[in-house]
Amino acid sequence: MRGSATARTPAARRRAVRTAGALVSAGLLLPLLGAAPSAPSPGSSAPAPSDALQEAFAAAATEYRVPQSVLLGVSYLQSRWDAHGGAPSVTGGYGPMHLTDARTAVAGAPHHSEGAEDPRGDESRGVLKPAEFTAKVPENAELPARLKTLPRAAALSGQPAERLRTDPAANVRGGAALLAAAQKKLGKPLSDDPADWYGAIARFSGADDQATAATYANDVFAVIHDGQERTTDSGQHVSLAAVGGLEPDAAQVRGMGLRKAPKGETECPSTVSCEWIPAPYEEFKDPNGNDDYGNHDLGNRPRSQSIDTIVVHDTEGRWEGVLNMVQDPTYVSWQYTLRSTDGHIAQHVKAKDVAWHAGNWYVNSKSIGLEHEGFLTAPDTWYTEAMYRSSARLVKYLAKKYDIPLDRQHIIGHDNVPGTLPSTIAGMHTDPGPYWDWQHYFTLLGRPFTRTAGPDGGLVTVAPDYAKNRPEYTGCAKAGEKCPVHGSAAVRVHTEPRDDAPLVKDIGLRPGGGDSTTGVNDTGARLSTGQQYAVADREGDWTAVWYLGQKAWFKNPKKQPTAVDAKGLVVTPKGDAKDIPVYGRAYPEKEAYPAGVPVQPVTPLPYKLLAGQKYAIGDKVPGEYFYAPTFDTAPHKVVRGKDTYYEIQFGHRVAYVRAADVKVVRSGS
């Protein structure tokens, strides 16, 4: 029963919300991006549902006197009620309530310091190889409170930590105990009115700044307002009935002692929490005493060049360490970093400027880089719903501002960025990897991948059921060892329509002709959700597409399809050409370069696009090169030629072909 000490009239509630004006922007007080369930894959069937987890929420809510809608809303924003088999998230969060115990989970080296990739990818300058950053396993005292909520939940609930990690019902009880303790610490009664729990929800996020805590609480109330229903990864049916008319007391956050994050000149939507932590544009001496500078280039985009791509990365390091790296002038840079526990965003480089993040200078000069706190190869890794939602809001904002299409040839992973030259292909990075849920991400963007044509459409869009699509991977913890079984957005391709057929070879990754593998970092024979390919053949449960200049087969049964039919424009070699070259960047012809700007060779990759083959078009782009060799911006120039290119989905990574070499036709024709 609701405590009388906190009873308010509707008018009083409205006044309480208005008092938060200085604390949180009006945009943050509005219901945020509606809770969007993942689109079901056509033809998929859910396992027989169980109500055990729903009952666990009800029991925990009663025991700790937390409104069930609050408990369900918080859990949905953390995990979408999934238990992940007791495995930790990318930041060491366990179970439906994402209780964190992150000391070992956060250890790891940042991916920017691994492998052979030159993050700048500009051959007019020397290879950029950032200094190694050695990450150590932090002591428990060094971890922020948001990364060690599980031990506190164990103390409050009296349950062993191991049980909180592995038993979903116990995990829910632990989360309820944390919420009740937060409510008491704020001096608030254990009311049965969800609107009275705004401050406790904000504290549960673990955020250390007011705007992030408020954004998190607003997200939870948006989930409660909209309601949700889904079957979890373990077959549990959970529902939250929509609760309208709530007017939470947002002013509660003001008295929580949280810092005010510096917004500076951030370029973020009002519906996210965003602070300015700038990457330095500074001169320095390299180890040999030579003049150098970092860690990005000043530009004038989109006036000088269009911004047409957003690149999704994962950090391979924890939040605090990654922020230290991007503030080092000798290191590399990206535009935004997103925190996993609560979706908080830090911006480092203005969109007008060119960050060094993708290993391909052409892509860098036309893109914005988003780093998500996470680990590609962490066993059974998963990302929080809070970060997915925050990232989706940011991408929608950027896409609208810069007219970037919301599709998988403009919203790409770092693992989809092509090598610049034959020699750089093998060193390209592979994040965010096969565990990033592209279907759910694009559903949050309002662009779920669904069937758009009949069987004669000529294209397919890769769209497996993430939870049921569980290909075997190796090398997460140790080379050759099997990774834990996990849902995946990726589909493998074979040379023939059978499970035991060899995987398709990638001659760029292995010039000597070696076989593709099941390694978690091996992208040689991998399709990814949302990518579109031209259909080459069909046989029973198998579909073949054109991929890296060859016919590639993947299993696509009607009962559980891994792709849906689509239609669109494709390229094929022009005239009687037997094959045409494929490029990793769209540079202009040599005649376009003015005096003083070194000509960049238009070097083909080792692949060929053969006569009779077709590849889906992502965009038509001009041949461009951004010359930016010095700290002084006076010599900087954008060279633009007469040559134009088509960006195509050629393999797992995108590629470019000269418009003069191809003809454009409709798929299926």
N, C-alpha and C positions, 0 to 999 in steps of 0.2 A: 504494500500500500504506500502511496506517495506521502512523503513526510511533509507536514504542514509548514515547517520552517522555510521551505523553499517554494511554497505555493506562490504562483504569480498569475495575474490576469494576462490575457493576450496583449493588452497595451503595454504592460510592464515588460513582457518578454520582448516586444518590439523595441522598447527603449534600451534594453540590455544589449540587443544586437547592434543598435546604432552607436552605443558607447565604444564599440570596438573599431570605429572608423580609423583612428590613428594607428591602430595595431595591425589591421589587416585590410587590404584594398577591397573595394566593393566587389571586384571580380572574384576574389577568393571566397566571399560570403555567399555567392550564388551557388546553386547546385552545379557541381563540376561535371566533367564528361560522364554521361550516363553509363552506368555499369552495363557493359556489353558482353554477353556470354559468347564464347567461341562458336562460330558457325559449325553445325554438325556436318561431317563429310557425307555426301550423298551415298545412300545405300548402307551406311554404317548402322550397327545395332548395338545398343548399350548393354552392358552386363546386367543381370538381374539385380535390381537395387536392394539395398539394405537400409533400414532406418536407424541402425545402431548409433551412428554419429549424430543424427538429429536428436536422438534421445540423450546423448552425452551433453550436447549443448543445453538442452532443457534442464538436465540434472545439475550441471555446473552453474547455470544461471540462478536456479533456486537455492543452491548451497551457499553461494557467495552474494546473493541478492543483487545481481547484475541483470539489467533488462536483457532478455534473450536476443532482442533485435540488435542491441549494442554488441553483444558477444559475437553474434553471427556476422554483423557488419565489419567488425575489426578483423575477424578471421578471413572473411572474403577478400578484404583489401590486402591481406598478407599473402594468402596462399590459394585463394579461390576454393578453400576448404579441402584441398588435397593434402595427403599425408606423405607422399613421396617415399613410401616404404621405410620411413624412419631415416632417410638420408638427409644431409644438411643442404641448405641453400648455398648460393655462392658466397654468402657472408656468415655461414655457420648457423643459420636459423633452422629449427626443427619443427615438424608437425604443422597442423592446421593453424596454430596461433603464431608460428614463426618465432618460437622462443630461441634466443640466441646463446650459443656457447662456442665462440668463434676463435679461440686461441690458436688452434691448429688450422682451421679452415682458411684463415686470412693469410697464412704464410705463402710465399711464392714470389717469383721474380716477374717484373713487368714485361709484357711481351715485346715492347718496343726495344728492349735490350737483347733480345734473342734472335737467332737466325741471321740470314744474310741480307735481309731487305734494307735498302737505303730508304728511310721514311720520306725523304724529300724527293728522290727519284728524278733528279734533273742532271742529265749528263754534261751540261755546260759548266757545272760546278763539281768539285771533288766529291767523292762518296762520303756521305754523312754517316758516321758510325758512332752513336752516342756512347758515352762512358757506361760501363756496366753498373747497374744498381743491384746490390746484394740485399735481398730482403731477409730479415731474421724473424724467427718466431717470437712475437712480442710476449713480454711478461703480462700476466693477467692485469696487473695494476696499470699497464700502459694502454689497455683497451678502453675505449669509451663505454659508457653505461649501456648504450644501445646494442652493443655486441656481446653482452653477458647478462641477458635477462633470464635465461634458463636457471642458473644457480639461485637467483633471487626467487623465482617461481617455486623452486624445490623447497627453499626455506619457508616460504609462506604457506605452501600446501602440505608440507610434510611428506612429499613423495620423492623417491629416489630420482636423481637426475637422469639415470639411464631409462627409467620408465617414462619420464617426460619426453625423451628423445624418440622412443619407439612405440608408445601406446597413444594413439590419437585421443582417446577419451581422457586419459591422464593429462595429455598436453592441453586439452581444452580447459580442464580444471585449473591447471597452472596459469593459463591466460586469464581466466576469471579471477583468480586470486590476485594477480597483478593489477587488474582493472579496479577491483575493490580496494586494494591498498592505495592506489593512486587517488581514488575518490576520497578516501579518508584523509590522506595527506593534504588534500586541498581544503579540508574542513567541510566537506559536503556530505550530506546524508546519502545512504544507499537507497536512493529513490527509484521507484519503478517507472518514472518518466524518462525516456531516452534523452530528451532535450537537456536534462540536468547533468549529463555525463560528458559534455563537450570537453572540459578540461582534462578529465581522466583519460579520454581517448587521445587527446593531444599528447599527454605525458607518455602514454603507452608507446607512441611512435619512437621514443628515444631521441627525438630531434633536440638539438641544442640551441635552436633559434626560433623566434616567435612565428615567423612566416611559415616555416616548414611544419611546425606543430599544428598551426591553424589549417594549413592546406590538407594535412593528413586527416584531421578531424572532419573537415568539410567533405573530403572524399568518402569517409565512412558514412556520414549523414546522407550523401548522395546515393550510396548503396542502399541504405535503409529506406530512403524515399522511393527509389525505383523498385526495390525488391529484387530477388534473384532466386533461381532454382536451377540446379544441375546435378548430374551424377558425377561423383569424384573419381579420381584415378584408382581408388580401391573399390569402386562399385557402390559407394554410399550415396543414397538419395538425400539431398539436403535442400531445404527451401527457406526463404525469408520473405514473408508477406510484406508488400509495400506498406509503408507507414507514412501517410501524408500529414501536412499541417504542423510539423515540428518547427519550433523556433528556438534553436539552441542558444545558450548564453555564451557567445564567442568571447566576451570580455574576460572570461575565466583565464584565458591564456596570458593576459597581461600581468597577473600576479604570480607567475610561475618562475620568475627569475631567469628567463631565457634571454639570450643576447639578441640584438637586432642586427641581422646580417646586412652588410653593405650592398645595396642594389647597384650602386654606381650607374654605369650606362649599359646595363644589361639589355639584351634583345630577347625577351621571353614573353610568352602570353601572360595575362594577369591571373590565369587559373593554375599557375605553378609557383612554387617557391624557388627563387633564383637569386644568386648573389654573384658579385663581380670579384673574381680572383685572377688578376691579369697574368698572362704569360709575358715575360719580358722581351722587349725588342732592344737588344743591347749589343754593343761591341765588346770583344774580349780577345785575348791572345790564346791561340791554340797551344798544345803541348810543345810545339816546335818554335813557339815565339812569333808565329805569323798572325796577322790581323784576321779576325773572323768575327762573325756575329750570329745571333740567333734570337729566338728560336722559331721565327716565322717571317713572312715578308709582308710589308705594307702594300695594300692594293686599293683599288677604287671600284670594287664590284658592287652592284651589277652594272654600273655605267661602263666600266672598261671591258668586262667579260660577264656573261650570264652565269648565274649559279644554277646548275641543272641537276645536281646529285647530292644526296645525303648519304654518308657512309656510316654504318652502324659498326662499332667496335666493342670489344670488352677489354677491361683494363689489365687483366692478369695481375692485379695487385689490389691492396685495400685502399680505401678512400684517402686516408691521411697521407700514405706514402705516395700515391699517384699525384696528389696536389703538390707535394714537394717537388716532384719531377717536372711538372709542367711550369713551375716557377723558376726552373734552372735555365739560364740562357744558353748553356751548352747542350741542352737536351732537345727534344722535339715538342710538338704542340698539336693541339686540336681545339675546336671551338668550345665544346661543352663536355663536362663530366657529370654523370648521373649516379646518385647514391642508391644502393639497393634497398636498404632497410626502410626508407621512407620516401624515395623518389626525389629528394632534394637535388637541385641543379646548380652547378657552378659554371659560369662562362669565363673563358680565358682569352679568346681571340675574337675580335669583331668579325661579323660576316663579310664585311668589305675586304678584309685582309685574308691572305693565303696561309693556312696552317700546314705544317709538315707532318702528315699523318698516314697517308694511304700508300706510300711507296711508288707512286706514279705521278710525276709532275703535272701531266695533263689533267688527271683526275683531281689532284690537289687544287689546281688553279680554278677548277669549276665546281668545287664541292664544299660542303660543311661536314666536319667530323664530330660524331657523338660517341664518347667513351662511356660505357656502362660498367659499373663496378661488378666484376665477375671473373670467373676462371673457366676457360674453355674446356679443359680436361679434368676439372674436379670431378671425382667420382659421383655420378648421379646428380650432377649440378642442376640447380633450378633458380629462376629469377622471381623476385616478388612481383605481385600484382601492382603494388604501389609504384615500382620503377617502370613497369610496362606502361602504365597509364600516364605517368609523368612524361615519359619519352614520347608517347603517342601525341600528347597535347603539344609538345614542343615541335614535333615533326609537322603536325597539321598547321601550326602557326607559320613555320618556315616555308612550307610548301605553298601556302596561300600568299605569303609576302613575296616570294621569288618565282611564283608560277611554276613550281616543280610538280610534275605529274605524280600521283600517288600510285605507283606501280613498282614492280621489282627490278626494273631496269633504271630506275631513278632513285629508289630507296634500296640501297644495296648493302651487303655486308662487306667488311674488309676482305673476306675470302672470295668475293666476286670481282675484286679489282684486278685487271690483267697486269701481267708483267710488261715492262716497257720494251724489253729486248729479249732475244732468246736466252741470254745469259742471266737474266733476272727472274725468270719464271719460277725456278725451283725455290728461290728465297722468299717469295711473296707470303705474307702472313695468312692465317687461316681462321681468324676469329670473325664473328662470334661463334662459329662452329655449328655442328649439327643439332645442338640442344636449344638453340634460340627458337622460340615458337613464333614463326612468321605468320601463321594463320591467325593466331590470337592477336598479334600485334596489328595486323591489317584490319581485323575486325574492330579493334579499338580506333583505328584510323577511319572507320566507316567504309572500308573497301575490302570486305571479305572475299576470298577467292571461291567463286561459284561457277557453275556451268553457264556458258554464254553462247553455245552453239550446239548443233547436233553432231552426230558421228562424222559427217562430211565437212565439218568446219575447217579441217586441215591443221589445226593447232591443238595442243593440250596445255592446260595450266596445271602444274604440279600441285597437288593438294591432298596429301595423305592425312588420315586421322592421326593427329600428333600422339595421342595417348596409346593408340593401338599399333602405330608404326614403330617397331622396336628392332631396327637392324643391329647386328652385332658390330661393335667397334673394339679396337685394341689400342693399347698405348696410353691410356689415361694416367695410370700410376707408374707403369713400367713398360718399356718396349716389348711388344709381343703378347703381353698379358691382356686378357679380356677385360673390357670396361664393364661396370655394373649395367644390367639391362635398364634401358631408359627410353621414354618416348623421344621421337626425333622428327624434325622437319625435312630430313633428307631421304632420298631414294637412290639406290645404287643401279647402275646400268651395266649390262652384260653384252658379250659379243653375239650371243645366241639366245633364243627364248626358252631358257631353262635355268633352274636355280644353280646347277653345278657348272654352268658355262663360265669361262674366264671373264673377269671384269674388263671393261674397255680400257685400252692403254692411252696414256697421255704422253706423247712424244716430247712435249715441252718440259714436263716434269722429269721425264726419264729419257734423255736423248739416246741412250744406249739400248732402248727397247724393253726396259724392265717392266714388270707387271704392276698394275695398280693393286693396292692393298686395302684391308679393312681398317687401317690406322685412322685414328680420330682426326689427324691432321692431313690425311691424304685426300685431296679434292679431285683426283684424276678421273674418277668414275662416279660422280655424285651430282644428282639433280637436287634442287632446293625448292621448298614450297614457294609458290607464287611465280616462279620462272616459267616462261612459255617457250615451247619447242614445236617445230614443224613435225608432223607425223610422217614417218617413212614407211611404216608397215604395221599390221596387226595380225596376231595369231593367237586364238584362244584367249587366255587370261593375260597375254603379253602385248605390250605396245612398243613399237620402235620409233625413235626420233633421230633426227640428224644432230650429231654431237661431235665436235672436234674433227669434222671432216669424215665421219664414219657413221654407220648405222648402229645405234645403241638401244638395247632392249631392256625394259623394266617391267616388273610384274604389276598388273593393273586389273585385278579381278573385279567383276561387276558387284560382287557381294561386299567387297571392301576396297573400293577404288583408291588408287594413289594419285590419280590425275583426273581432271574433268575436261570435257571438250570445249574448245574455244575457236575463235576466228580472228583474223587480222591481216596485216600486211607482212610480207616476207620478201627477202632478197634471194636471188639466184644469179649465177654468172650470166653476163650479157653475151649475146651472139653465140659464136661457136667456140668460145673459150673452154678449154678442158678443165681449167682451175684458175682461181684468182688468189692473190695474197691476202692475208689477214694481219691486222696490226694491233699493237697494244696501246696505241695513242693516236690521236687525230691531229698530226702536225701538218703545217702548211708546206707547199712545194718550195724548193730552194729559191726560186725566183722572187718569192714574197719577202725575203729577208732584206732589210735595209743595211746600209753600210754600218759597221760597228757592232752588228748583232751576228754572232756565229751561227751558221746554218746548222740546223738540227737534222740529222739524217732520218729519212722516212724508212725505217728498217722493218721488214716484215718479220712476223713470228714464224716458227718452224711449221705451222699448220697450213693447210690448203682448204679452200672452199671449192668443192668439186662440182662439175657440171651435173645438173639434175638434183642437187641438194638445195634445201631451202632453210632459211633461218629467220626467226622472228625479229622484227625491227623494234628497237626501243625508242630511237630518236634519229633525226637528221641533224648533224652538227657541222659547223664550219671548221676548217683546218686552222688551229690557233696555237700560238706558243707565247707564254708569258716569260719575258727575259727580265730576270731580277737577280743579277749576280753580286750586288754590292749593298752595303748598309745605306749608303747614299742612294736615294730613290731617283735621282735625276736621270741615270741611264736606263731606268726601267721602261720597257716597251711591251705592248701586246702586238705580236705579229699575226696578221690575219691574211690568209691566202685565198686563191680562187677555188682550190680543191675543197670539196665537201665530202663528208663521210656519213655512213650509217652505223650507229651503235647496234650491235646484234647480240642475241643470246647464243653464244657459240659453243661453250662448254659450261662448266660450273661458273666460270668467270665470263664477263662480257668481253667483247672485242669490237674492232672497227674495220670496216671495208670501205674503200673509195667508192663514192657514188658513180664515178665514171666506169667502174668495173662491173657493175651489177644492174639488173633490172628489177623493178619493184612490181610484185603481183599480189593478188589476194590469195590468202591461204585457201586450200581446197580447190583451186582452179587448175 
